[in-house]
């Protein structure tokens, strides 16, 4: 079985099914199709499937022309798994309200695969999850078929490393980690990804591969938490935190620059480390750095609102009825992605204080999420002059910041877009 599948992959005759056509699955499907594989994307979202089949992209990193050129097909029907040689799972792994992992999407996908599992098939999980998921959750379910992993079918974990909107690092140029339940599974996964990715690194097990992704994002959340705490301290001391960071970054060794902000967003960093801390408790271990960093980062939107209120009160205004403009609503600059964006919490908190809140974001004409239903306000001189406070939450490159500086009464800059600029109406995080 191993040899037969290996030869199919080498000859690019292996049929690949990718479950989940989001920020991870769609770019991956396009790359495999570009390499000459027959690829089908499977998604429960009928609108996504319809748009792929119409050759329309809904993701910044994939152009519609790319989908058209490779002739990518998509379906909501899981029967396509019956004839696939490779199944790659790229489904969401959110947190429950209790901050516990929710791997229900993974389990659902695995059950769909199990009913259609056949010999000489490779299953790869890319969704970020807690260590042990591949061995302890997926393997037992697939083994119910009566097949033996490493002989009849093959199972591996390969963490996604997508950075939405990054023009330098794309799917093909980001080194890929693979770890198998057994060595044969790992070798097949490495061979598969080597056909589309420049560098593939094989580790000793699926659990190691699962931990690699969690370490990467834990590193980020802890350092972001530390620098956010430092910014809070600098605020108390009346010192510009950004100036301190810039000066410290001149040291050529022993220092890596991280920057404060209004909170953290995206699908990975706010969530992934909590998967690790949850698993740690199973072993009686408390991941204190993760918990503390998460608490500090979660506090930042509250701090931003408190700071806005201070600025408004200084000018003799109360929260109720205060006109506040939020500039930038996505979680990251130059990307149309609202996942876990701190702007959402900031707007909701301001609305609870009965402030008159509006927003401007060139990537989001409408903001319909949670309890919000807003339309992006045009950015004009009159608009800016009418606001009691303008808050820069996301620093999109295409925004006219000079106009904002010239015509706004008060600006709260949480992203340091006015680097080294001094103005009476400007306050930094």
Sine and cosine of phi, psi and omega as CSV:
sin_phi,cos_phi,sin_psi,cos_psi,sin_omega,cos_omega
0.00,0.00,-0.67,0.74,-0.01,-1.00
-0.88,0.47,-0.73,0.68,-0.03,-1.00
-0.91,0.42,-0.66,0.75,-0.02,-1.00
-0.90,0.45,-0.70,0.72,0.00,-1.00
-0.94,0.34,-0.61,0.79,0.03,-1.00
-0.85,0.52,-0.71,0.71,-0.02,-1.00
-0.91,0.40,-0.59,0.80,0.04,-1.00
-0.91,0.42,-0.66,0.75,-0.01,-1.00
-0.91,0.41,-0.70,0.71,0.00,-1.00
-0.87,0.49,-0.66,0.75,-0.02,-1.00
-0.99,0.15,-0.05,1.00,-0.04,-1.00
0.85,0.52,0.58,0.82,0.08,-1.00
-0.98,-0.22,-0.04,1.00,0.02,-1.00
-0.94,0.35,0.71,-0.70,0.06,-1.00
-1.00,0.00,0.77,-0.64,-0.11,-0.99
-0.90,-0.43,0.77,-0.64,0.10,-0.99
-0.92,-0.40,0.79,-0.61,0.01,-1.00
-0.91,-0.41,0.88,-0.48,-0.04,-1.00
-1.00,-0.08,0.91,-0.41,-0.05,-1.00
0.97,-0.26,0.93,-0.37,-0.07,-1.00
-0.92,-0.40,0.75,0.66,0.04,-1.00
-1.00,-0.06,-0.54,-0.84,-0.06,-1.00
-0.90,0.43,-0.37,0.93,0.02,-1.00
-0.99,-0.11,-0.79,0.61,-0.14,-0.99
-0.92,0.39,-0.67,0.75,-0.05,-1.00
-0.91,0.41,-0.76,0.65,0.05,-1.00
-0.86,0.52,-0.60,0.80,0.01,-1.00
-0.91,0.42,-0.69,0.72,0.01,-1.00
-0.88,0.48,-0.66,0.75,0.01,-1.00
-0.90,0.44,-0.67,0.74,-0.01,-1.00
-0.90,0.43,-0.69,0.72,0.02,-1.00
-0.91,0.42,-0.62,0.78,0.04,-1.00
-0.91,0.42,-0.64,0.77,0.06,-1.00
-0.86,0.52,-0.60,0.80,-0.04,-1.00
-0.96,0.26,-0.15,0.99,0.07,-1.00
0.95,-0.31,0.03,1.00,0.04,-1.00
-0.98,0.20,0.44,-0.90,0.14,-0.99
-1.00,0.09,0.89,-0.46,-0.13,-0.99
-0.83,-0.56,0.66,-0.75,0.16,-0.99
-0.78,-0.62,0.72,-0.69,0.07,-1.00
-0.99,-0.14,0.68,-0.73,-0.01,-1.00
-0.86,-0.51,0.78,-0.63,-0.01,-1.00
-0.51,-0.86,0.60,-0.80,0.02,-1.00
-0.97,0.23,-0.24,0.97,0.02,-1.00
-0.99,0.12,0.96,-0.28,-0.06,-1.00
-0.89,0.46,-0.51,0.86,-0.01,-1.00
-0.93,0.37,-0.67,0.74,0.07,-1.00
-0.86,0.51,-0.73,0.68,-0.02,-1.00
-0.87,0.49,-0.69,0.72,0.00,-1.00
-0.88,0.47,-0.67,0.75,-0.04,-1.00
-0.94,0.34,-0.62,0.78,0.06,-1.00
-0.89,0.46,-0.71,0.71,-0.02,-1.00
-0.93,0.37,-0.36,0.93,0.11,-0.99
-1.00,-0.02,0.09,1.00,-0.01,-1.00
0.90,0.43,0.61,0.79,0.02,-1.00
-0.91,-0.42,0.83,-0.55,0.03,-1.00
-1.00,0.04,0.54,-0.84,0.06,-1.00
-0.85,-0.53,0.24,0.97,-0.02,-1.00
-0.82,-0.58,0.72,-0.69,-0.08,-1.00
-0.83,0.55,-0.64,0.77,-0.11,-0.99
-0.99,0.16,-0.05,1.00,0.02,-1.00
-0.83,-0.56,0.85,-0.53,0.03,-1.00
-0.99,0.12,0.54,-0.84,0.03,-1.00
-0.86,0.52,-0.57,0.82,0.01,-1.00
-0.88,0.48,-0.56,0.83,0.01,-1.00
-0.91,0.41,-0.69,0.73,0.02,-1.00
-0.89,0.45,-0.65,0.76,-0.01,-1.00
-0.91,0.41,-0.70,0.71,-0.07,-1.00
-0.90,0.44,-0.62,0.79,-0.07,-1.00
-1.00,0.01,-0.17,0.99,0.03,-1.00
0.90,0.43,0.61,0.80,-0.03,-1.00
-0.89,0.46,0.67,-0.74,0.04,-1.00
-0.90,-0.44,0.48,-0.87,0.00,-1.00
-0.68,-0.73,0.37,-0.93,-0.04,-1.00
-0.40,-0.91,0.42,-0.91,0.15,-0.99
-1.00,-0.08,-0.04,1.00,-0.09,-1.00
-1.00,-0.07,0.87,-0.49,-0.04,-1.00
-0.98,0.19,-0.01,1.00,0.03,-1.00
-0.91,0.42,-0.30,0.96,0.05,-1.00
-0.89,0.46,-0.36,0.93,0.01,-1.00
-0.92,0.39,-0.41,0.91,-0.06,-1.00
-0.88,0.48,-0.57,0.82,-0.04,-1.00
-0.97,-0.24,0.09,1.00,-0.04,-1.00
-1.00,0.10,0.55,-0.84,0.08,-1.00
-1.00,-0.07,-0.43,0.90,-0.02,-1.00
-0.73,-0.68,0.72,-0.69,0.11,-0.99
-0.84,-0.54,0.84,-0.54,0.01,-1.00
-0.91,-0.42,0.81,-0.58,-0.07,-1.00
-0.99,-0.14,0.87,-0.49,-0.01,-1.00
-0.76,-0.65,0.84,0.54,-0.07,-1.00
-0.98,-0.21,0.32,-0.95,-0.02,-1.00
-0.93,0.38,0.49,-0.87,0.10,-0.99
-0.74,-0.67,0.98,0.19,-0.06,-1.00
-0.98,0.21,-0.01,-1.00,0.13,-0.99
-0.97,-0.24,0.53,-0.85,0.14,-0.99
-0.97,0.25,0.16,-0.99,0.03,-1.00
-0.87,0.49,-0.43,0.90,0.02,-1.00
-0.99,0.13,0.06,1.00,-0.04,-1.00
0.94,0.33,0.31,0.95,0.08,-1.00
-1.00,-0.04,0.44,-0.90,0.00,-1.00
-0.90,0.45,0.61,-0.79,0.10,-1.00
-0.87,-0.49,0.99,-0.15,-0.01,-1.00
-0.97,-0.26,0.43,0.90,-0.03,-1.00
-0.88,0.48,-0.55,0.83,0.01,-1.00
-0.93,0.37,-0.60,0.80,0.05,-1.00
-0.90,0.43,-0.74,0.67,-0.03,-1.00
-0.87,0.49,-0.66,0.76,0.02,-1.00
-0.88,0.48,-0.70,0.72,0.01,-1.00
-0.90,0.43,-0.66,0.75,-0.01,-1.00
-0.90,0.43,-0.63,0.78,0.03,-1.00
-0.90,0.43,-0.63,0.78,0.05,-1.00
-0.89,0.46,-0.65,0.76,0.01,-1.00
-0.93,0.38,-0.70,0.72,-0.07,-1.00
-0.83,0.56,-0.67,0.75,-0.03,-1.00
-0.92,0.40,-0.32,0.95,-0.05,-1.00
-0.87,-0.50,0.16,0.99,-0.03,-1.00
-0.90,0.44,0.70,-0.72,0.07,-1.00
-0.70,-0.72,0.19,-0.98,-0.04,-1.00
-0.91,0.41,0.45,-0.89,0.02,-1.00
0.90,0.44,0.69,0.72,-0.01,-1.00
-0.83,-0.55,0.68,-0.73,0.03,-1.00
-0.96,-0.28,0.79,-0.62,0.06,-1.00
-0.92,-0.39,0.79,-0.61,0.02,-1.00
-0.80,-0.60,0.76,-0.65,0.10,-0.99
-0.99,-0.16,0.79,-0.62,0.07,-1.00
-0.94,-0.35,-0.31,0.95,-0.04,-1.00
-0.89,0.45,0.70,-0.71,0.01,-1.00
-0.92,0.38,0.70,-0.71,-0.06,-1.00
-0.41,-0.91,0.04,-1.00,-0.02,-1.00
-0.98,0.20,0.44,-0.90,-0.02,-1.00
-0.89,0.45,0.75,-0.66,-0.02,-1.00
0.95,-0.31,-0.18,0.98,-0.04,-1.00
-0.87,0.49,-0.72,0.70,-0.06,-1.00
-0.89,0.45,-0.72,0.69,-0.04,-1.00
-0.98,0.22,-0.63,0.78,-0.18,-0.98
-1.00,-0.09,-0.39,0.92,-0.05,-1.00
-0.93,-0.36,-0.77,0.64,-0.09,-1.00
-0.98,0.21,-0.74,0.67,-0.06,-1.00
-0.83,0.55,-0.76,0.65,0.01,-1.00
-0.87,0.50,-0.59,0.81,0.00,-1.00
-0.93,0.38,-0.70,0.71,-0.01,-1.00
-0.94,0.33,-0.49,0.87,-0.02,-1.00
-0.95,0.31,-0.27,0.96,0.04,-1.00
-0.87,0.49,-0.34,0.94,0.00,-1.00
-0.93,0.35,-0.26,0.97,-0.04,-1.00
1.00,-0.07,0.07,1.00,0.03,-1.00
-1.00,-0.02,0.40,-0.92,0.03,-1.00
-0.96,-0.29,0.81,-0.59,0.02,-1.00
-0.93,0.37,0.69,-0.73,-0.03,-1.00
1.00,-0.07,-0.24,0.97,0.05,-1.00
-0.84,-0.54,-0.81,0.58,-0.03,-1.00
-1.00,-0.04,-0.63,0.78,0.06,-1.00
-0.63,-0.77,0.15,-0.99,-0.13,-0.99
-0.71,-0.70,0.60,-0.80,-0.12,-0.99
-0.66,-0.76,0.75,-0.66,-0.03,-1.00
-0.56,-0.83,0.27,-0.96,0.11,-0.99
-0.85,-0.52,0.71,-0.70,0.03,-1.00
-0.63,-0.78,0.98,-0.20,-0.12,-0.99
-0.91,0.41,0.68,-0.73,0.09,-1.00
-0.93,0.36,0.52,-0.85,0.02,-1.00
-0.72,-0.70,0.64,0.77,-0.05,-1.00
-0.96,0.29,0.67,-0.74,0.11,-0.99
-0.84,-0.55,1.00,-0.02,-0.10,-1.00
-0.80,0.59,0.74,-0.67,0.06,-1.00
0.99,0.12,0.03,1.00,0.00,-1.00
-1.00,0.06,0.94,-0.35,-0.07,-1.00
-0.96,0.28,-0.32,0.95,-0.06,-1.00
-1.00,0.09,-0.68,0.74,-0.07,-1.00
-0.94,-0.35,0.94,-0.33,0.03,-1.00
-0.93,-0.36,0.00,-1.00,-0.03,-1.00
-0.78,0.62,-0.71,0.70,-0.09,-1.00
-0.95,0.30,-0.40,0.92,-0.11,-0.99
-0.97,-0.25,-0.03,1.00,0.05,-1.00
-1.00,-0.07,0.86,-0.51,0.01,-1.00
-0.80,0.60,0.64,-0.76,-0.11,-0.99
-0.94,-0.33,0.76,-0.66,0.06,-1.00
-0.99,-0.12,0.71,-0.71,0.10,-0.99
-0.74,-0.68,0.65,-0.76,0.08,-1.00
-0.63,-0.78,0.78,-0.63,-0.06,-1.00
-0.97,-0.24,0.33,-0.94,0.13,-0.99
-0.91,0.41,-0.48,0.88,0.09,-1.00
-0.60,-0.80,0.16,-0.99,-0.09,-1.00
-0.91,0.42,-0.64,0.77,0.00,-1.00
-0.89,0.46,-0.65,0.76,0.03,-1.00
-0.89,0.46,-0.68,0.73,0.00,-1.00
-0.90,0.44,-0.66,0.75,-0.01,-1.00
-0.90,0.44,-0.66,0.75,0.03,-1.00
-0.91,0.41,-0.66,0.75,0.02,-1.00
-0.90,0.44,-0.67,0.74,0.04,-1.00
-0.89,0.46,-0.68,0.73,0.01,-1.00
-0.89,0.46,-0.68,0.73,0.00,-1.00
-0.87,0.49,-0.80,0.60,-0.07,-1.00
-0.95,0.32,-0.43,0.90,0.03,-1.00
-0.90,0.43,-0.32,0.95,0.01,-1.00
-0.97,0.24,-0.25,0.97,0.00,-1.00
-0.76,-0.65,-0.20,0.98,-0.09,-1.00
-0.85,-0.52,0.68,-0.73,-0.12,-0.99
-0.88,0.47,-0.64,0.77,-0.06,-1.00
-0.71,-0.71,0.83,-0.55,0.03,-1.00
-0.86,-0.50,0.79,-0.61,-0.04,-1.00
-0.93,-0.37,0.86,-0.51,-0.01,-1.00
-0.99,-0.10,0.80,-0.60,0.05,-1.00
-0.96,-0.27,0.08,-1.00,-0.21,-0.98
-0.97,0.26,-0.33,0.94,-0.05,-1.00
-0.37,-0.93,0.24,-0.97,0.08,-1.00
-0.91,0.42,-0.59,0.80,-0.02,-1.00
-0.90,0.43,-0.62,0.78,0.06,-1.00
-0.89,0.46,-0.70,0.72,0.01,-1.00
-0.88,0.47,-0.64,0.77,0.04,-1.00
-0.89,0.46,-0.65,0.76,-0.02,-1.00
-0.95,0.31,-0.49,0.87,0.02,-1.00
-0.84,0.55,-0.77,0.64,-0.02,-1.00
-0.90,0.44,-0.64,0.77,-0.02,-1.00
-0.93,0.37,-0.60,0.80,0.06,-1.00
-0.90,0.43,-0.69,0.73,-0.01,-1.00
-0.83,0.55,-0.73,0.68,-0.06,-1.00
-0.99,0.14,-0.43,0.90,0.12,-0.99
-0.93,0.38,-0.63,0.77,0.08,-1.00
-0.82,0.57,-0.68,0.73,-0.03,-1.00
-0.95,0.32,-0.71,0.70,-0.08,-1.00
-0.91,0.40,-0.59,0.81,0.00,-1.00
-0.93,0.36,-0.69,0.73,0.00,-1.00
-0.94,0.34,-0.59,0.81,0.07,-1.00
-0.92,0.39,-0.65,0.76,0.05,-1.00
-0.88,0.48,-0.67,0.75,0.02,-1.00
-0.89,0.45,-0.69,0.72,-0.05,-1.00
-0.96,0.27,-0.50,0.87,0.11,-0.99
-0.92,0.40,-0.65,0.76,0.05,-1.00
-0.90,0.43,-0.63,0.77,0.04,-1.00
-0.89,0.47,-0.64,0.77,0.03,-1.00
-0.90,0.43,-0.63,0.78,0.05,-1.00
-0.89,0.46,-0.64,0.77,0.04,-1.00
-0.91,0.40,-0.70,0.71,0.01,-1.00
-0.87,0.50,-0.58,0.81,0.05,-1.00
-0.88,0.47,-0.66,0.75,0.04,-1.00
-0.91,0.42,-0.60,0.80,-0.05,-1.00
-0.99,0.13,-0.17,0.99,-0.04,-1.00
0.95,0.31,0.54,0.84,-0.04,-1.00
-0.90,-0.44,0.58,-0.81,0.05,-1.00
-0.97,0.24,0.96,-0.28,-0.04,-1.00
-0.87,0.49,-0.59,0.81,-0.03,-1.00
-0.91,0.42,-0.60,0.80,0.03,-1.00
-0.91,0.41,-0.64,0.77,0.02,-1.00
-0.90,0.44,-0.70,0.71,-0.02,-1.00
-0.90,0.44,-0.69,0.72,0.02,-1.00
-0.87,0.50,-0.66,0.75,0.01,-1.00
-0.93,0.38,-0.68,0.74,0.00,-1.00
-0.90,0.43,-0.52,0.85,-0.05,-1.00
-0.95,0.31,-0.14,0.99,0.07,-1.00
-0.96,0.27,-0.25,0.97,0.06,-1.00
-0.94,0.34,0.83,-0.56,-0.12,-0.99
-0.98,0.20,-0.02,1.00,0.01,-1.00
-0.51,-0.86,0.39,-0.92,0.13,-0.99
0.95,0.31,0.17,0.99,0.04,-1.00
-0.57,-0.83,0.68,-0.73,0.06,-1.00
-0.79,-0.62,0.79,-0.61,-0.09,-1.00
-0.96,0.27,0.80,-0.60,0.24,-0.97
-0.82,-0.58,0.42,-0.91,-0.11,-0.99
-0.80,-0.61,0.58,-0.81,0.01,-1.00
-0.96,0.29,0.20,-0.98,0.02,-1.00
-0.22,-0.98,-0.03,-1.00,-0.06,-1.00
-0.98,0.21,0.03,1.00,-0.05,-1.00
0.58,-0.81,0.09,-1.00,0.00,-1.00
-0.91,-0.41,0.53,-0.85,-0.03,-1.00
-0.65,-0.76,-0.20,-0.98,-0.05,-1.00
1.00,-0.04,0.15,-0.99,-0.08,-1.00
-0.98,0.19,-0.42,0.91,-0.21,-0.98
-0.99,-0.16,-0.87,0.50,-0.21,-0.98
-0.89,0.46,-0.67,0.74,0.01,-1.00
-0.93,0.37,-0.36,0.93,-0.18,-0.98
-0.95,-0.32,-0.75,0.66,-0.19,-0.98
-0.83,0.56,-0.72,0.69,0.00,-1.00
-0.87,0.50,-0.48,0.88,0.01,-1.00
-0.95,0.32,-0.42,0.91,0.15,-0.99
-0.89,0.46,-0.65,0.76,-0.01,-1.00
-0.94,0.35,-0.70,0.72,-0.01,-1.00
-0.91,0.40,-0.56,0.83,0.06,-1.00
-0.90,0.45,-0.71,0.70,0.00,-1.00
-0.92,0.40,-0.58,0.81,-0.01,-1.00
-0.87,0.50,-0.61,0.79,-0.02,-1.00
-0.90,0.44,-0.45,0.89,0.05,-1.00
-0.88,0.47,-0.43,0.90,-0.01,-1.00
-0.97,-0.24,0.24,0.97,0.02,-1.00
0.95,0.30,0.39,0.92,-0.03,-1.00
-0.92,-0.39,0.75,-0.66,0.01,-1.00
-0.98,-0.19,0.90,-0.43,0.00,-1.00
-0.99,0.11,0.99,0.15,-0.18,-0.98
-0.94,0.35,-0.58,0.81,0.02,-1.00
-0.87,0.49,-0.70,0.72,-0.02,-1.00
-0.89,0.45,-0.73,0.68,-0.04,-1.00
-0.89,0.46,-0.70,0.71,-0.02,-1.00
-0.91,0.41,-0.71,0.70,0.01,-1.00
-0.87,0.49,-0.66,0.75,0.01,-1.00
-0.89,0.45,-0.65,0.76,0.02,-1.00
-0.90,0.44,-0.71,0.71,-0.02,-1.00
-0.90,0.43,-0.73,0.69,-0.01,-1.00
-0.90,0.43,-0.59,0.81,0.02,-1.00
-0.93,0.37,-0.41,0.91,-0.01,-1.00
-0.98,0.20,-0.36,0.93,-0.14,-0.99
-0.85,0.53,-0.69,0.73,0.06,-1.00
-0.86,0.51,-0.59,0.81,0.05,-1.00
-0.90,0.44,-0.69,0.73,0.03,-1.00
-0.88,0.48,-0.67,0.75,0.01,-1.00
-0.87,0.50,-0.71,0.71,0.01,-1.00
-0.90,0.43,-0.67,0.74,0.03,-1.00
-0.88,0.48,-0.65,0.76,0.00,-1.00
-0.92,0.38,-0.64,0.77,0.05,-1.00
-0.87,0.50,-0.70,0.72,-0.01,-1.00
-0.89,0.46,-0.63,0.78,0.05,-1.00
-0.88,0.47,-0.70,0.71,-0.02,-1.00
-0.90,0.43,-0.66,0.76,0.01,-1.00
-0.93,0.37,-0.68,0.73,0.00,-1.00
-0.89,0.46,-0.59,0.81,0.02,-1.00
-0.87,0.49,-0.52,0.85,0.00,-1.00
-1.00,-0.08,0.30,0.95,0.10,-0.99
0.98,0.21,0.34,0.94,0.00,-1.00
-0.94,-0.34,0.45,-0.89,0.12,-0.99
-0.97,-0.25,0.22,-0.98,-0.03,-1.00
-0.89,0.45,-0.66,0.75,-0.06,-1.00
-0.90,0.44,0.87,-0.49,0.03,-1.00
0.99,0.13,-0.08,1.00,0.01,-1.00
-0.90,0.44,0.70,-0.71,-0.03,-1.00
-1.00,-0.02,0.92,-0.38,-0.08,-1.00
-0.82,-0.57,0.76,-0.65,0.03,-1.00
-0.94,-0.34,0.85,-0.53,0.09,-1.00
-1.00,-0.05,0.86,-0.52,0.02,-1.00
-0.98,-0.19,0.91,-0.41,-0.03,-1.00
1.00,0.01,0.87,-0.48,-0.04,-1.00
-0.88,-0.48,-0.31,0.95,0.01,-1.00
-0.95,0.30,0.27,-0.96,-0.06,-1.00
-0.97,0.25,-0.31,0.95,-0.11,-0.99
-0.60,-0.80,0.53,-0.85,-0.03,-1.00
-0.90,0.43,0.61,-0.79,0.11,-0.99
0.88,0.48,0.39,0.92,0.02,-1.00
-0.73,-0.68,0.72,-0.69,0.04,-1.00
-1.00,0.03,0.98,0.21,-0.07,-1.00
-0.55,-0.83,0.88,-0.47,-0.07,-1.00
-0.99,-0.13,-0.06,1.00,-0.14,-0.99
-0.83,0.55,0.86,-0.51,0.05,-1.00
0.83,0.55,0.44,0.90,-0.03,-1.00
-0.90,0.44,0.76,-0.65,0.04,-1.00
-0.89,0.45,-0.37,0.93,0.02,-1.00
-0.86,0.51,-0.57,0.82,-0.01,-1.00
-0.89,0.46,-0.76,0.65,0.00,-1.00
-0.91,0.42,-0.63,0.78,0.01,-1.00
-0.88,0.48,-0.73,0.68,0.00,-1.00
-0.89,0.46,-0.70,0.71,-0.02,-1.00
-0.89,0.45,-0.66,0.75,0.01,-1.00
-0.91,0.41,-0.65,0.76,0.03,-1.00
-0.91,0.42,-0.62,0.79,0.02,-1.00
-0.91,0.41,-0.58,0.81,0.04,-1.00
-0.91,0.42,-0.45,0.89,0.07,-1.00
-1.00,0.10,0.07,1.00,0.03,-1.00
0.93,0.36,0.45,0.89,0.11,-0.99
-0.97,0.23,0.43,-0.91,0.05,-1.00
-1.00,-0.03,1.00,-0.10,-0.16,-0.99
-0.97,-0.25,0.72,-0.69,0.13,-0.99
-0.74,-0.67,0.16,-0.99,0.00,-1.00
-0.61,-0.79,0.34,-0.94,0.13,-0.99
-0.72,-0.69,0.81,-0.59,0.08,-1.00
-0.50,-0.87,0.89,-0.46,-0.04,-1.00
-0.90,0.43,-0.30,0.96,-0.01,-1.00
-1.00,-0.07,-0.24,0.97,-0.09,-1.00
-0.76,-0.65,1.00,-0.04,0.03,-1.00
-0.91,0.41,-0.46,0.89,0.02,-1.00
-0.76,-0.65,0.55,-0.84,0.02,-1.00
-0.83,-0.56,1.00,-0.05,-0.01,-1.00
-0.87,-0.49,1.00,-0.07,-0.03,-1.00
-0.46,-0.89,0.58,-0.81,-0.06,-1.00
0.79,0.61,-0.86,-0.51,-0.01,-1.00
-0.98,-0.17,0.18,0.98,-0.07,-1.00
-0.99,-0.14,0.63,-0.78,0.10,-1.00
-0.56,-0.83,1.00,0.05,-0.11,-0.99
-0.81,-0.58,0.35,-0.94,0.08,-1.00
-0.88,-0.47,0.69,-0.73,-0.03,-1.00
-0.86,0.51,0.75,-0.66,-0.03,-1.00
-1.00,0.04,0.63,-0.77,0.02,-1.00
-0.91,0.42,0.59,-0.81,-0.04,-1.00
-0.99,-0.12,0.99,-0.12,0.00,-1.00
-0.82,-0.57,0.25,-0.97,0.02,-1.00
-0.85,0.52,-0.71,0.70,-0.02,-1.00
-0.90,0.44,-0.62,0.79,0.02,-1.00
-0.87,0.49,-0.74,0.67,-0.04,-1.00
-0.90,0.43,-0.68,0.73,-0.03,-1.00
-0.90,0.43,-0.46,0.89,-0.04,-1.00
-0.99,0.16,-0.20,0.98,-0.07,-1.00
-1.00,0.03,0.61,-0.80,0.08,-1.00
-0.98,0.21,-0.46,0.89,0.03,-1.00
-0.39,-0.92,0.70,-0.72,0.09,-1.00
-0.93,-0.36,0.81,-0.59,-0.08,-1.00
-0.90,-0.43,0.88,-0.48,0.02,-1.00
-1.00,0.01,0.95,-0.32,-0.06,-1.00
-0.98,-0.21,-0.62,0.79,0.03,-1.00
-0.77,-0.63,0.82,-0.58,-0.17,-0.99
-1.00,-0.05,0.91,0.41,0.05,-1.00
-0.87,0.50,0.62,-0.78,-0.08,-1.00
-0.92,0.39,-0.46,0.89,-0.14,-0.99
-1.00,0.04,0.07,1.00,-0.04,-1.00
-1.00,0.09,0.61,-0.79,0.00,-1.00
-0.99,0.10,1.00,0.04,-0.06,-1.00
-0.96,0.29,-0.45,0.89,0.03,-1.00
-0.91,0.41,-0.65,0.76,0.04,-1.00
-0.90,0.44,-0.65,0.76,0.02,-1.00
-0.88,0.47,-0.70,0.72,-0.01,-1.00
-0.90,0.43,-0.62,0.78,-0.08,-1.00
-0.95,0.30,-0.54,0.84,-0.19,-0.98
-0.91,-0.42,0.04,1.00,-0.02,-1.00
-0.99,-0.10,0.58,-0.81,0.04,-1.00
-0.94,0.35,-0.78,0.62,0.00,-1.00
-0.67,-0.74,0.71,-0.70,0.05,-1.00
-0.86,-0.51,0.79,-0.62,0.14,-0.99
-0.95,-0.30,0.95,-0.32,-0.10,-0.99
-0.99,-0.14,0.97,-0.25,-0.01,-1.00
-1.00,0.00,-0.05,1.00,-0.08,-1.00
-0.86,-0.52,0.06,1.00,0.02,-1.00
0.86,0.50,0.67,0.75,0.04,-1.00
-0.94,0.33,-0.42,0.91,0.02,-1.00
-0.99,-0.12,0.81,0.58,-0.03,-1.00
-0.83,0.56,0.79,-0.61,0.04,-1.00
0.88,0.48,0.31,0.95,0.06,-1.00
-0.98,-0.21,0.62,-0.78,0.06,-1.00
-0.86,-0.52,0.75,-0.66,0.04,-1.00
-0.45,-0.89,0.52,-0.85,-0.04,-1.00
-0.89,0.45,-0.51,0.86,-0.06,-1.00
-1.00,-0.05,0.20,0.98,-0.12,-0.99
-0.92,-0.40,0.78,-0.62,0.08,-1.00
-0.77,-0.64,0.72,-0.69,-0.01,-1.00
-0.98,-0.21,0.37,-0.93,0.10,-1.00
-0.87,0.49,0.00,0.00,0.00,0.00
